[in-house]
Amino acid sequence: MANIAFIGLGNMGGPMAANLLKAGHSVKAFDLVPEALKQLAEQGAEVAETAIDAVQQAEFVITMLPAGKHVAELFLGEQGILPHINDGALVIDCSTIDTATVLRVAAAATERGLAILDAPVSGGVAAATAGTLTFMCGGKADAVERAKTVLQDMGKNTFLAGDHSAGQVAKMCNNMLLAVQMIGTAEALQLGVNNGLDPKVLSEIMLQSSGRNWSLEVYNPYPGVMENAPASNDFKPGFMVNLMIKDLGLAMENSVATHSATPMGALARSLYASHGAQGNGQLDFSSILNLLRS
Ligand code: NAD
């Protein structure tokens, strides 16, 4: 069993750290929010006074923070943890962040002689709780093999996408495709309904035809078609519109930097931004149907 420092106990990090405890690992945790720390302490974690205190004895340092600026500050800021991490520890940043920050932190960690992975996840809070996340890693193959000691207790799939930042690239490509697919699925279903079709029947037809896709298969955006989908539960998330806007923003930033043509991604970002600005940011991302309906 490993000694793990876990920093960032929010919606995702909290249940991920809880699964590490359940698997028998020792977890020393830190978050800026005392309530989050208290909850994990009740499940057996040791509470660190500071982020630096959390990492000093750890074999694995896992971080799950909101955005690139938080990750840069935590590792490289004035009170940054990088100089204090145990020699030989493996750093695994599971946050979804921009590739420029990943490369900056990875370069600094490598210079200090530390192995580091970007390992953003697919699967939301439900998968974090169930321990069924997918990890998309960027870094060296031997580091991914070492990481599996702990990742296997939080998820069911671990992929090596390539060198540093490749995990983030894989995640942004996947979520851009997911957004485009969801909008297209909602648009097709609404067109059918506007022509008098039953969305359930239309879904069954498209599922057996060439329009078949993940959104249609397991996450139907039309209310009443799929009992367990957020659409049938007042669009309660699930995966929030605000998080999709964030991920599409990262994809567009990268698309500009790499001179890539991503017209569908750009349109998807724009539609989700309008939808979010109309007060729907906390709803599930399949609620984009309502934008097309109105
Ligand atoms: P969250 O806002 O619920 O949690 C982030 C936590 O980090 C908070 O508890 C905050 O207090 C803590 N934090 C911030 N700065 C800190 C610092 N310097 N030191 C210690 N703690 C600090 O966010 P979340 O939903 O858990 O998401 C985390 C990451 O996972 C994000 O990058 C998000 O894009 C990604 N993600 C989220 C989901 C999801 O469904 N929520 C799914 C996949 C990926």
Boltz pocket constraint, residues with backbone or C-beta under 6 A from the ligand:
constraints:
  - pocket:
      binder: B
      contacts: [[A, 7], [A, 8], [A, 9], [A, 10], [A, 11], [A, 12], [A, 13], [A, 30], [A, 31], [A, 32], [A, 33], [A, 36], [A, 51], [A, 64], [A, 65], [A, 66], [A, 67], [A, 70], [A, 74], [A, 94], [A, 95], [A, 96], [A, 97], [A, 121], [A, 122], [A, 123], [A, 124], [A, 125], [A, 238], [A, 239], [A, 240], [A, 243], [A, 246]]
      max_distance: 6.0
